[in-house]
Amino acid sequence: MISKIPKSVGNKDVSKVMRGIDVVWEKSTIKTISWTTNSQISPYANMFIVPRANQSELNDKQIISVKIGDLGEVSNGITKDIPYLRFSKSFDELLGTSDWIHAGTIITVTYK
């Protein structure tokens, strides 16, 4: 007898992912969270602090990218070490700027 595949398997909210030798269904909902910096960040820094209000939301999530205002978006070399988001290079190398990241810059993190 052929059984029907449940409608919940393969819908838009899940995707097939390899975990070692196993294939598993994983939620693929991509979300964003944003906040505004309250102080300047040096172009030679390679991390910033996630505000306390947003830390629990990002704690067990996979970071896809971080957009830093109009300066640019980073999608590689991001390490989540709550309360910090660390980058493999400094902001001047990643974003190609020697200017400070000004207070009031909107940081947008895309995660799943």
Sine and cosine of phi, psi and omega as CSV:
sin_phi,cos_phi,sin_psi,cos_psi,sin_omega,cos_omega
0.00,0.00,0.67,-0.75,0.01,-1.00
-1.00,-0.09,0.81,-0.59,0.02,-1.00
-0.99,-0.10,0.50,-0.87,0.01,-1.00
-0.99,0.16,0.57,-0.82,0.08,-1.00
-0.98,0.21,0.77,-0.64,0.01,-1.00
-0.84,0.54,0.56,-0.83,0.00,-1.00
-0.88,0.47,-0.45,0.89,-0.03,-1.00
-0.95,0.32,-0.32,0.95,0.01,-1.00
-1.00,0.07,0.83,-0.56,0.04,-1.00
1.00,0.06,0.18,0.98,0.05,-1.00
-0.98,0.21,-0.10,-1.00,-0.10,-0.99
-0.94,0.35,-0.29,0.96,-0.07,-1.00
-1.00,-0.01,-0.06,1.00,0.01,-1.00
-0.74,-0.67,0.38,-0.93,0.08,-1.00
-0.62,-0.78,0.42,-0.91,0.00,-1.00
-0.99,0.14,0.79,-0.62,-0.07,-1.00
-0.74,-0.68,0.66,-0.75,0.07,-1.00
-0.99,0.12,0.79,-0.61,0.10,-0.99
-0.85,-0.53,1.00,-0.04,-0.10,-0.99
0.94,0.35,-0.87,-0.49,0.03,-1.00
-0.99,-0.14,-0.04,1.00,-0.03,-1.00
-0.99,-0.13,0.53,-0.85,0.13,-0.99
-0.97,-0.25,0.81,-0.58,-0.01,-1.00
-0.80,-0.60,0.39,-0.92,0.10,-1.00
-1.00,-0.09,0.75,-0.66,-0.07,-1.00
-0.76,-0.65,0.62,-0.78,0.06,-1.00
-0.88,0.48,0.72,-0.69,-0.04,-1.00
-0.89,-0.46,0.37,0.93,0.01,-1.00
-0.93,0.36,0.86,-0.51,0.00,-1.00
-0.99,-0.15,0.77,-0.64,-0.04,-1.00
-0.81,-0.59,0.27,-0.96,0.09,-1.00
-0.77,-0.64,0.45,-0.89,0.09,-1.00
-0.66,-0.75,0.63,-0.77,-0.06,-1.00
-0.75,-0.67,0.44,-0.90,0.15,-0.99
-0.45,-0.89,0.24,-0.97,-0.01,-1.00
-0.94,-0.33,0.73,-0.68,0.03,-1.00
-0.93,0.37,0.59,-0.81,0.01,-1.00
-0.96,-0.29,0.02,1.00,0.07,-1.00
-0.51,-0.86,0.25,-0.97,0.02,-1.00
-0.93,0.36,0.47,-0.89,0.09,-1.00
-0.83,-0.56,0.76,-0.65,-0.02,-1.00
-0.90,0.44,0.59,-0.81,0.06,-1.00
-0.93,0.38,-0.27,0.96,-0.02,-1.00
-1.00,-0.07,0.02,1.00,0.07,-1.00
-0.98,0.22,0.35,-0.93,0.06,-1.00
-0.76,-0.64,0.35,0.94,0.05,-1.00
-0.35,-0.94,0.29,-0.96,0.18,-0.98
-0.54,-0.84,0.29,-0.96,-0.05,-1.00
-1.00,0.02,0.72,-0.69,0.10,-0.99
-0.99,0.15,0.76,-0.65,0.01,-1.00
-0.83,0.55,0.58,-0.82,-0.05,-1.00
-0.80,0.60,-0.61,0.79,-0.02,-1.00
-0.90,0.44,-0.40,0.91,-0.05,-1.00
-0.97,-0.24,-0.14,0.99,-0.09,-1.00
-0.88,0.47,-0.69,0.72,-0.04,-1.00
-0.92,0.39,-0.53,0.85,0.00,-1.00
-0.94,0.35,-0.54,0.84,-0.02,-1.00
-1.00,-0.07,-0.14,0.99,-0.18,-0.98
-0.80,0.60,-0.75,0.66,-0.06,-1.00
-0.92,-0.39,0.50,0.87,-0.04,-1.00
-0.95,-0.31,0.35,-0.94,0.08,-1.00
-1.00,-0.07,0.83,-0.55,0.00,-1.00
-0.99,0.14,0.81,-0.59,0.01,-1.00
-1.00,-0.07,-0.73,0.68,0.00,-1.00
-0.36,-0.93,0.30,-0.95,0.07,-1.00
-0.75,-0.66,0.84,-0.53,0.06,-1.00
-0.98,-0.21,0.78,-0.63,-0.03,-1.00
-0.93,-0.36,1.00,-0.05,-0.01,-1.00
0.78,0.63,-0.69,-0.72,0.04,-1.00
-1.00,-0.04,0.05,1.00,-0.06,-1.00
-0.96,0.27,-0.55,0.84,0.02,-1.00
0.48,-0.88,0.02,-1.00,-0.03,-1.00
-0.82,-0.57,0.66,-0.75,-0.01,-1.00
-0.90,-0.44,0.76,-0.65,0.01,-1.00
-0.82,-0.57,-0.12,0.99,0.00,-1.00
-0.87,-0.50,0.51,-0.86,0.09,-1.00
0.96,0.28,0.46,0.89,0.01,-1.00
-0.99,-0.14,0.79,-0.61,0.05,-1.00
-0.88,-0.48,0.78,-0.62,0.00,-1.00
-0.99,-0.10,0.89,-0.45,0.03,-1.00
-0.69,-0.72,0.96,0.29,-0.14,-0.99
-0.77,0.64,0.78,-0.62,0.31,0.95
-1.00,-0.01,0.19,0.98,-0.06,-1.00
-0.95,-0.30,0.48,-0.87,0.30,-0.95
-0.93,-0.37,0.87,-0.49,-0.04,-1.00
-0.95,-0.30,0.53,-0.85,0.00,-1.00
-0.86,-0.50,0.50,-0.87,-0.06,-1.00
-0.94,0.35,-0.36,0.93,0.02,-1.00
-0.73,-0.68,0.23,-0.97,0.04,-1.00
-0.96,0.27,0.31,-0.95,-0.05,-1.00
-0.89,0.46,-0.53,0.85,0.02,-1.00
-0.91,0.42,-0.57,0.82,0.04,-1.00
-0.97,0.24,-0.67,0.74,-0.05,-1.00
-0.94,0.33,-0.66,0.76,-0.12,-0.99
-0.97,-0.24,-0.15,0.99,0.02,-1.00
0.92,0.38,0.60,0.80,0.00,-1.00
-0.70,-0.71,0.54,-0.84,0.08,-1.00
-0.95,-0.30,0.10,1.00,0.03,-1.00
-0.99,0.14,0.48,-0.88,0.10,-0.99
-0.91,0.41,0.51,-0.86,0.16,-0.99
-0.99,0.12,0.91,-0.41,-0.17,-0.99
-0.96,0.28,0.45,-0.89,0.15,-0.99
-0.87,0.49,0.64,-0.77,-0.04,-1.00
1.00,-0.08,0.02,1.00,0.05,-1.00
-0.97,0.25,0.69,-0.73,0.00,-1.00
-1.00,0.05,0.81,-0.58,0.07,-1.00
-0.97,-0.24,0.81,-0.58,0.02,-1.00
-0.86,-0.51,0.85,-0.52,0.00,-1.00
-0.95,-0.30,0.80,-0.60,0.08,-1.00
-0.98,-0.20,0.76,-0.65,-0.08,-1.00
-0.55,-0.84,0.22,-0.98,0.15,-0.99
-0.63,-0.78,0.00,0.00,0.00,0.00
